[in-house]
Amino acid sequence: MEELQKILKKNKYKKIQFKVSKTQHLLIKAMINGIKGNFILDTGASTSCVGYESVAKFNLKAKDSKTKASGAGGNHIDTQLSKNNKLQIGTWKEKDFNLVIFDLSHVNFALTQHKAKPVDGIIGADILLEGKAIIDYYNHCFYLK
């Protein structure tokens, strides 16, 4: 495994640690617009998102969206969109980052029912694809380029 880490470092990948919650979610710290938050790393989420309650926290400029979200919490969920944000995960940065905003209360309710901390949002496949992510589940880390 050390060999893989050397190869990834040589190829300018950034190593980022994650924790596994009691609910088996992958938890990471990230900064949006310079403000720290707690997120689920979710390979099954097509786009990254934050809950409505985090709009002010991250200084997001939210605009109504015609797009309806769907997922484990249901279908046809109203959303908003926030464009041109700054995202930092570890030392990896994205300067023009769009976020979907919608009701994450069902996610946080499920987390708190299992005595896990609530999250501000979800980092999804859009970022994982952009960063050419490699996930090392065994060592609780992932890499972004």
Legacy VTK file of the C-alpha trace (Angstrom):
# vtk DataFile Version 3.0
C-alpha trace
ASCII
DATASET POLYDATA
POINTS 145 float
0.000 0.000 0.000
2.895 2.362 0.688
3.897 1.920 -2.943
0.476 3.170 -4.071
0.782 6.229 -1.819
4.196 7.043 -3.314
2.877 6.723 -6.866
-0.144 8.918 -6.123
1.978 11.564 -4.385
4.384 11.590 -7.342
1.363 12.162 -9.614
0.224 15.160 -7.533
-2.682 13.490 -5.759
-3.668 14.935 -2.363
-4.348 12.475 0.466
-7.461 13.146 2.562
-8.532 11.189 5.648
-12.117 10.193 6.375
-13.867 8.683 9.369
-16.517 5.993 9.271
-19.614 6.878 11.289
-21.719 4.507 13.362
-24.085 4.468 10.387
-21.233 3.392 8.048
-21.160 6.773 6.276
-17.796 8.204 5.244
-17.348 11.530 7.046
-14.992 14.287 5.933
-14.194 17.869 6.817
-14.274 20.414 4.003
-14.357 24.178 3.579
-16.830 26.027 1.415
-15.995 29.676 0.830
-13.386 29.447 3.599
-15.799 28.083 6.234
-15.334 24.619 7.755
-18.102 22.055 7.700
-18.882 18.372 8.140
-19.838 16.293 5.120
-20.679 12.791 4.009
-18.517 11.507 1.173
-21.085 9.767 -1.013
-20.070 7.986 -4.214
-23.756 7.414 -4.996
-24.724 11.097 -4.904
-24.460 12.549 -8.403
-23.937 16.122 -7.190
-22.602 17.739 -4.059
-25.121 19.506 -1.883
-25.767 21.324 1.358
-28.892 21.641 3.451
-31.004 24.798 3.503
-29.871 25.427 7.080
-26.248 25.785 5.864
-26.847 28.499 3.247
-26.013 31.360 5.628
-23.167 29.440 7.302
-21.258 29.093 4.006
-22.270 32.515 2.602
-24.030 30.919 -0.370
-25.942 32.873 -2.973
-28.916 30.597 -3.590
-31.184 30.782 -6.607
-34.313 28.748 -7.225
-33.829 25.765 -9.503
-36.273 23.831 -11.659
-34.300 20.665 -10.971
-35.919 18.202 -8.590
-33.708 16.058 -6.388
-34.257 12.393 -5.690
-32.491 9.891 -3.511
-32.824 7.850 -0.359
-35.035 10.549 1.183
-37.600 10.572 -1.607
-38.256 11.981 -5.073
-39.227 15.341 -6.567
-37.595 17.348 -3.781
-37.383 21.108 -4.436
-33.857 22.448 -4.819
-31.905 25.655 -5.106
-28.549 26.198 -6.793
-25.477 28.123 -5.673
-22.779 28.785 -8.274
-19.144 29.921 -8.201
-18.203 28.737 -4.715
-14.775 27.767 -3.433
-14.284 24.249 -2.109
-11.306 22.920 -0.184
-10.941 19.337 1.005
-7.624 18.853 2.755
-5.168 20.683 0.509
-7.191 19.995 -2.668
-9.055 23.048 -4.016
-11.776 23.779 -6.546
-12.322 27.474 -7.322
-15.572 27.344 -9.324
-17.813 24.916 -7.477
-21.594 24.615 -7.870
-23.791 23.239 -5.095
-27.332 21.962 -4.979
-29.240 23.105 -1.909
-32.120 21.067 -0.550
-33.687 19.678 2.594
-31.200 17.368 4.325
-33.244 17.027 7.503
-34.050 13.368 6.736
-30.305 12.600 6.501
-29.496 14.375 9.758
-32.470 12.806 11.504
-31.193 9.338 10.575
-27.667 10.233 11.747
-28.808 11.586 15.105
-31.022 8.533 15.681
-27.776 6.532 15.665
-26.006 9.080 17.892
-23.898 10.323 14.960
-23.245 14.027 14.400
-25.372 15.847 11.820
-23.687 17.038 8.613
-23.776 20.263 6.616
-23.887 18.480 3.293
-22.749 15.760 0.950
-19.700 15.641 -1.295
-20.759 13.639 -4.326
-19.580 12.113 -7.580
-19.208 15.504 -9.279
-16.216 16.289 -7.052
-14.936 12.712 -7.051
-14.902 12.725 -10.861
-13.396 16.225 -11.088
-10.631 15.227 -8.672
-10.019 11.829 -10.310
-10.690 10.280 -6.896
-9.176 7.076 -5.643
-10.760 5.750 -2.458
-8.795 3.562 -0.049
-11.500 2.165 2.232
-9.119 -0.005 4.235
-6.893 2.929 5.273
-9.802 5.389 5.630
-8.493 7.873 3.116
-9.037 9.020 -0.439
-6.993 10.900 -2.976
-7.880 13.814 -5.234
-5.812 15.241 -8.062
LINES 1 146
145 0 1 2 3 4 5 6 7 8 9 10 11 12 13 14 15 16 17 18 19 20 21 22 23 24 25 26 27 28 29 30 31 32 33 34 35 36 37 38 39 40 41 42 43 44 45 46 47 48 49 50 51 52 53 54 55 56 57 58 59 60 61 62 63 64 65 66 67 68 69 70 71 72 73 74 75 76 77 78 79 80 81 82 83 84 85 86 87 88 89 90 91 92 93 94 95 96 97 98 99 100 101 102 103 104 105 106 107 108 109 110 111 112 113 114 115 116 117 118 119 120 121 122 123 124 125 126 127 128 129 130 131 132 133 134 135 136 137 138 139 140 141 142 143 144
